[in-house]
Amino acid sequence: MVSKSLQETRLNRDARVTRLQLVADNETIKSTAERVAVIGLGYVGLPLAVRLARRFEEVAGFDISTRRVAEIKNGIDGSNEVDALTLRTCGLKASADRRSIAKASFYIVTVPTPINASNQPDLGPLISACETVGPCLSKGDVVVFESTVYPGATEEICAPILERLSGLTCGTDFGLGYSPERINPGDKVNTVANVVKVISGDSAGTLERIRSLYASVIDAGLHAAPSIKVAEAAKVLENTQRDVNIALMNEMSMICDKIGVNTHDVIEAASTKWNFVRMTPGLVGGHCIGVDPYYLAALAERLGHNPQLIMAGRRTNESMVRHVADAALRFLIKQGGDLAGKRVGICGITFKEDVPDLRNSKTLELIEVLRGYGLQPVMHDPQCDAAEAAHYGIELTDNADFNDLDMMILATAHREYIEDKGFFRRIREGGVLMDVKAVFRKTPLPGTLTYWSL
């Protein structure tokens, strides 16, 4: 066993090495080749802006949220992508004042591109970003968009706005580029620096400028697409492919549920073949997989093509909330007693494990469906901010009250749940554990519990 004093020595040494490395990084002579502005400091823009600020002398970060900017200045990243020490030492100048980006020579737009209530692309944030950048442009500047769009949007929607508000000509007076973001929220391994970056530009000269900037911060290397449209199409294809593949697994899980076999046992067996693409079923929410296929489908329909496979995948994945809710209802009815009095615990309400983001979380939809069945679920989430949850009409309970449950639905498998040694004791004897992602499939469970997973 390592002694306590030795452990403390090692911890102090590691901390000292970390501090020295930060000092060394910050003392490195930074480039003045570009004055960079990042528009949008969310889970995509902030990690990139921080990375750039470590390499370039002048990096401004703009966000319309004064609260977000204030938090960043205080070393707080609500999306948990960047630590406090890095935020305080990287040199990023965050601001909600549009004048802060007026002197940039290289603009990177990383605003969200959501869908509306009709599942159509909502380009409002993107247009607003163009209206922010346009008046700031000078001859020789470059504007790169990282926001996910349908192929053609950068040149057809963004460029004309930039031209109109700047009085300049795209391709002559300023350069235009597209480099799709590949951030995976909560992933500390596949970070912005460790994933190959696709880049594109409207000319050879613009592409070279873009290549030079991104090469300084992307360790994994760059892939130059032959056109902006190709780069745009690559991004929506990435997430549409995942959406369709997950839809197949979700449909398989529905079939397996009817025949009484575990989907993951089937996937494990099928995975022994060398060319099987391993995916797992689940609730598909978030900002990418559940959104981007609609951008591609909207373009296809506008061009007169019926995107049958894309929309079939979307319908399947959208139906999974009802599938889980119906399964829960069947178990509760089988238990007997008054449904309205059942204690149903929901573990994890964010859209993904180990992230605090609630936007487009399918667990929120699941809660609404259960409420529609006359149930009053008890919600718990160690990652989610209580005030943010309240904004969505969700009152989070604490650990002390999250007990004595007739049913527990593990909707989002945060590490806190997986590491909780008393997790199963929160459920009454004879209760049900609905493990949506099957994280406890091979874990020995108390004999009184009924287990279910997709």
C-alpha positions in Angstrom: 0.0 0.0 0.0 1.3 3.5 -0.9 1.8 5.6 2.2 -0.3 8.8 2.6 2.8 11.0 2.6 4.1 9.4 -0.6 0.6 10.0 -2.2 0.7 13.6 -1.1 4.2 14.0 -2.6 3.0 12.6 -5.9 0.0 14.8 -5.9 2.0 17.9 -5.2 4.5 16.9 -7.9 1.8 16.3 -10.5 0.2 19.7 -9.6 3.5 21.4 -9.9 4.2 19.8 -13.3 0.8 20.9 -14.5 1.4 24.5 -13.3 4.8 24.6 -15.0 3.3 23.3 -18.2 0.7 26.0 -18.2 3.3 28.6 -17.6 5.4 27.2 -20.4 2.4 27.2 -22.8 1.5 30.8 -21.9 5.1 32.0 -22.2 5.3 30.6 -25.7 5.5 33.4 -28.2 2.0 33.6 -29.7 1.3 34.2 -33.3 0.2 37.6 -34.6 -0.6 36.3 -38.1 -4.4 36.5 -37.5 -6.6 38.4 -35.1 -9.3 35.8 -34.4 -12.9 36.2 -33.4 -15.1 33.3 -32.4 -18.8 34.0 -32.5 -20.8 31.7 -30.2 -19.2 30.4 -27.0 -21.2 27.3 -26.4 -19.9 23.7 -26.1 -18.5 24.0 -29.7 -17.1 27.6 -29.7 -15.6 27.8 -26.3 -13.1 24.8 -26.5 -12.0 26.1 -29.9 -11.6 29.7 -28.8 -9.6 28.6 -25.8 -7.3 26.5 -28.0 -6.8 29.4 -30.4 -6.1 31.8 -27.5 -3.2 29.6 -26.5 -1.7 30.0 -30.0 -2.7 33.5 -31.1 -2.0 36.9 -29.5 -5.5 38.3 -30.2 -8.5 36.1 -29.8 -11.9 37.5 -29.0 -14.9 35.4 -28.1 -18.4 36.8 -28.6 -21.7 35.5 -27.2 -25.1 37.2 -27.0 -25.5 35.8 -23.5 -24.2 38.2 -20.9 -24.5 35.5 -18.3 -22.4 33.1 -20.3 -19.7 35.7 -20.8 -19.7 36.6 -17.1 -19.3 32.9 -16.2 -16.4 32.4 -18.6 -14.6 35.5 -17.2 -15.0 34.0 -13.8 -13.5 30.7 -14.9 -16.8 28.8 -15.2 -17.9 26.7 -18.1 -21.5 25.6 -17.6 -21.1 22.9 -20.3 -18.1 21.4 -18.4 -15.9 21.3 -21.5 -13.1 23.6 -20.3 -11.7 23.7 -16.7 -11.4 26.9 -14.6 -7.6 27.2 -14.7 -7.5 27.0 -18.5 -10.2 29.6 -18.8 -8.4 32.0 -16.6 -4.9 31.5 -18.1 -5.5 31.0 -21.9 -5.8 34.7 -22.8 -9.3 34.5 -24.4 -11.1 37.9 -24.2 -14.8 37.0 -23.9 -17.5 39.7 -24.4 -21.1 40.3 -25.2 -20.2 43.6 -26.9 -20.2 43.3 -30.7 -17.5 46.0 -30.9 -15.1 43.5 -29.3 -14.8 41.6 -32.6 -14.5 44.6 -34.9 -10.8 44.4 -35.5 -10.6 40.7 -36.2 -9.1 39.4 -39.5 -10.4 35.9 -39.1 -14.0 35.1 -38.0 -15.2 31.7 -36.9 -19.0 31.2 -36.5 -20.0 28.4 -34.1 -23.6 29.3 -33.3 -26.3 26.6 -32.9 -28.5 25.6 -35.9 -31.7 24.1 -34.3 -35.0 23.0 -35.9 -38.4 24.5 -35.3 -41.6 22.9 -34.1 -42.3 21.6 -37.6 -38.8 19.9 -37.7 -37.6 22.5 -40.3 -34.2 24.1 -40.2 -34.1 27.2 -38.0 -31.4 29.5 -39.4 -32.3 32.4 -37.1 -29.1 32.1 -35.0 -27.0 31.7 -38.1 -28.5 34.8 -39.8 -28.1 36.8 -36.6 -24.4 35.8 -36.5 -23.9 37.0 -40.1 -25.6 40.3 -39.2 -23.1 40.6 -36.3 -20.0 39.8 -38.4 -21.0 41.6 -41.6 -20.6 45.2 -40.4 -17.2 44.3 -39.0 -15.6 42.9 -42.2 -12.7 44.6 -43.9 -10.9 43.7 -47.1 -8.7 40.7 -46.7 -10.7 39.1 -43.9 -11.8 35.5 -43.8 -15.1 34.1 -42.4 -15.4 30.4 -41.6 -18.6 28.8 -40.5 -18.6 25.7 -38.3 -22.4 25.5 -37.6 -24.2 22.5 -39.1 -26.2 23.5 -42.2 -27.6 21.8 -45.3 -25.2 21.8 -48.3 -25.3 25.2 -50.0 -26.4 27.3 -47.0 -23.0 28.9 -46.4 -22.8 30.4 -49.9 -26.5 30.9 -50.5 -27.6 32.3 -47.2 -24.6 33.5 -45.3 -22.5 35.1 -48.1 -25.2 37.5 -49.3 -25.8 38.8 -45.8 -22.1 39.4 -45.2 -21.8 41.2 -48.6 -24.8 43.4 -48.0 -23.8 44.5 -44.6 -20.1 45.0 -45.3 -20.3 46.4 -48.8 -17.7 44.0 -49.9 -17.6 41.1 -52.4 -17.2 37.5 -51.3 -14.4 35.8 -53.0 -12.8 39.1 -54.0 -12.7 41.3 -50.9 -13.1 38.7 -48.2 -12.8 34.9 -48.1 -15.5 32.4 -47.2 -15.0 28.9 -45.7 -16.7 26.1 -44.0 -15.2 23.7 -41.4 -17.8 21.5 -39.6 -17.5 21.1 -35.9 -16.9 17.6 -34.5 -17.3 18.2 -30.8 -18.6 15.3 -28.8 -20.0 16.8 -25.6 -18.6 15.3 -22.5 -15.8 13.4 -24.3 -12.4 14.1 -22.8 -10.6 11.9 -25.3 -11.9 12.9 -28.7 -11.5 16.6 -28.1 -11.3 19.5 -30.6 -7.6 19.0 -31.0 -7.7 15.2 -31.4 -10.2 14.8 -34.2 -9.4 15.4 -37.9 -10.7 18.7 -39.1 -12.5 19.0 -42.4 -11.8 22.4 -44.0 -12.9 24.1 -47.2 -12.7 27.6 -48.8 -14.0 29.6 -51.7 -10.5 29.9 -53.3 -7.0 28.4 -53.0 -5.8 31.5 -51.1 -8.7 31.3 -48.6 -8.1 27.6 -48.1 -4.5 28.2 -47.3 -5.4 30.8 -44.7 -7.8 28.4 -43.1 -5.3 25.6 -43.3 -2.7 27.6 -41.6 -4.9 28.7 -38.7 -6.5 25.3 -37.9 -3.2 23.4 -38.4 -1.8 25.4 -35.4 -4.5 24.0 -33.0 -5.6 20.7 -34.5 -3.1 17.9 -33.6 -5.0 15.1 -35.5 -4.6 16.8 -38.9 -6.7 18.4 -41.6 -8.8 17.1 -44.5 -9.3 19.7 -47.3 -12.6 19.1 -49.0 -12.8 20.2 -52.7 -15.6 22.6 -52.1 -17.7 24.2 -49.3 -20.7 22.2 -50.3 -18.8 18.9 -49.9 -17.7 19.9 -46.4 -21.3 20.9 -45.5 -22.6 17.6 -46.9 -20.0 15.6 -45.0 -21.2 17.0 -41.7 -24.9 16.2 -42.2 -24.0 12.7 -43.6 -21.9 11.9 -40.4 -24.8 12.4 -38.1 -27.5 11.1 -40.5 -25.6 7.8 -40.8 -25.5 7.5 -37.0 -29.2 8.3 -36.8 -30.2 5.7 -39.3 -27.9 3.0 -37.8 -29.3 3.7 -34.3 -32.8 3.5 -35.7 -32.1 0.0 -37.0 -31.0 -1.0 -33.5 -34.0 0.7 -32.0 -36.3 -1.2 -34.3 -34.5 -4.4 -33.5 -35.0 -3.7 -29.8 -38.7 -3.5 -30.3 -38.7 -6.9 -32.0 -36.5 -8.4 -29.4 -38.8 -7.1 -26.7 -41.7 -9.0 -28.3 -39.8 -12.3 -28.6 -38.3 -12.1 -25.1 -34.6 -11.8 -25.9 -32.1 -9.1 -24.9 -31.1 -6.8 -27.7 -27.6 -6.4 -26.4 -27.1 -10.2 -26.4 -28.1 -10.2 -30.1 -25.7 -7.3 -30.8 -22.9 -9.0 -29.0 -23.3 -12.1 -31.0 -23.6 -10.2 -34.3 -20.5 -8.2 -33.5 -18.4 -11.3 -33.8 -18.5 -10.8 -37.6 -15.7 -8.6 -38.8 -17.9 -6.2 -40.9 -20.7 -5.8 -38.5 -21.2 -2.1 -37.5 -21.8 -2.1 -33.7 -24.4 0.4 -32.6 -26.8 0.3 -29.6 -30.4 1.3 -29.1 -31.4 4.4 -27.1 -33.2 7.7 -26.9 -31.8 10.0 -29.6 -31.7 13.6 -28.4 -29.2 16.4 -28.3 -28.1 19.0 -30.9 -26.7 16.8 -33.6 -28.0 13.3 -34.3 -31.6 14.2 -33.6 -31.4 17.5 -35.6 -29.0 17.2 -38.5 -31.0 14.7 -40.5 -33.8 17.2 -40.8 -31.4 19.6 -42.5 -30.5 17.1 -45.1 -34.1 16.0 -45.5 -35.3 19.6 -45.9 -32.8 20.1 -48.7 -33.8 16.9 -50.4 -37.4 17.8 -50.4 -36.7 21.2 -51.8 -34.9 19.5 -54.6 -37.8 17.2 -55.3 -36.3 14.1 -53.7 -38.2 12.1 -51.1 -35.7 11.2 -48.3 -37.4 8.0 -47.4 -34.6 6.3 -45.5 -33.6 9.4 -43.6 -37.2 10.1 -42.4 -37.9 6.5 -41.6 -34.9 6.5 -39.3 -36.2 9.8 -37.7 -39.7 8.4 -37.2 -38.3 5.2 -35.5 -36.0 7.2 -33.2 -38.7 9.7 -32.3 -41.1 6.7 -31.4 -38.7 5.4 -28.8 -40.0 7.7 -26.0 -43.4 6.3 -26.4 -42.0 2.7 -26.5 -40.2 3.2 -23.2 -43.2 4.8 -21.6 -45.5 2.1 -22.7 -43.2 -0.6 -21.3 -43.1 1.3 -18.0 -46.9 1.4 -17.9 -47.2 -2.4 -18.5 -44.9 -3.1 -15.6 -46.7 -0.8 -13.3 -50.1 -2.2 -14.1 -48.7 -5.7 -13.5 -47.6 -4.6 -10.0 -51.2 -3.7 -9.2 -52.5 -0.9 -7.1 -53.3 2.7 -7.9 -51.2 4.0 -10.8 -51.4 7.6 -9.6 -49.7 6.6 -6.3 -46.7 4.8 -7.9 -43.3 6.2 -7.2 -41.5 6.3 -10.5 -37.9 7.7 -10.3 -36.2 9.1 -13.4 -32.4 9.0 -13.2 -30.8 11.5 -15.5 -32.7 14.1 -17.5 -29.9 15.6 -19.6 -29.7 14.6 -23.2 -26.5 12.6 -22.7 -24.5 11.0 -19.9 -22.0 13.2 -17.9 -23.1 16.5 -19.6 -25.4 19.1 -18.0 -27.2 20.1 -21.1 -31.0 19.7 -21.2 -31.7 21.0 -24.7 -33.5 18.5 -26.9 -33.4 15.9 -24.2 -35.7 13.0 -24.9 -36.0 12.3 -21.2 -38.0 15.5 -20.9 -40.5 14.1 -23.5 -40.6 10.8 -21.5 -41.5 12.7 -18.4 -44.4 14.4 -20.2 -45.7 11.1 -21.6 -45.6 9.5 -18.1 -47.5 12.5 -16.7 -50.0 12.0 -19.4 -50.6 8.5 -18.1 -51.4 10.0 -14.7 -48.0 9.4 -13.1 -46.0 11.9 -11.2 -42.4 10.9 -11.7 -39.7 11.9 -9.2 -36.7 13.4 -11.1 -33.0 13.3 -10.2 -29.9 14.4 -12.0 -26.5 15.1 -10.4 -25.2 16.8 -13.5 -28.1 19.2 -14.2 -28.4 22.6 -12.7 -31.7 22.8 -10.6 -32.5 26.3 -11.9 -32.1 25.1 -15.5 -34.3 22.2 -14.8 -37.0 24.4 -13.3 -36.9 26.4 -16.5 -38.2 23.2 -18.2 -40.8 22.6 -15.6 -38.8 20.0 -13.8 -38.3 20.0 -10.0 -35.2 17.9 -9.1 -35.2 15.9 -5.9 -32.2 15.3 -3.7 -30.5 12.0 -2.8 -32.3 11.7 0.5 -35.8 11.7 -1.1 -34.9 9.6 -4.1 -35.8 6.3 -2.5 -38.6 3.9 -1.9 -39.3 3.7 -5.7 -41.8 1.3 -7.3 -39.8 1.8 -10.5 -36.5 3.4 -11.5 -35.9 4.5 -15.1 -32.2 5.0 -15.7 -32.7 7.3 -18.7 -29.2 9.0 -18.7 -26.4 6.9 -17.3 -24.3 9.5 -15.5 -21.2 8.1 -13.9 -22.6 9.0 -10.5 -25.3 6.3 -10.9 -22.9 3.7 -12.1 -20.5 4.3 -9.2 -23.3 4.5 -6.6 -23.0 1.3 -4.5 -26.5 1.9 -3.0 -28.1 2.5 -6.4 -30.4 -0.6 -6.5 -31.5 -0.1 -2.8 -33.4 2.9 -3.9 -36.0 0.6 -5.4 -38.5 -1.2 -3.3 -38.6 -5.0 -3.1 -40.5 -6.3 -6.1 -39.8 -3.1 -8.0 -38.6 -2.6 -11.6 -35.3 -1.2 -13.0 -35.7 0.1 -16.5 -32.1 0.4 -17.7 -32.6 2.2 -21.0 -29.0 1.9 -22.2 -28.4 -1.5 -20.5 -25.4 -0.4 -18.5 -26.3 -2.8 -15.7 -27.1 -5.7 -18.0 -24.3 -7.9 -16.7 -24.3 -6.6 -13.1 -25.8 -9.0 -10.4 -29.0 -7.5 -9.2 -31.1 -8.1 -6.1 -33.3 -11.1 -6.8 -36.5 -9.1 -6.1 -36.0 -6.7 -8.9 -37.4 -7.0 -12.4 -35.0 -5.8 -15.0 -35.7 -4.3 -18.5 -33.5 -2.6 -21.1 -33.8 -1.6 -24.7 
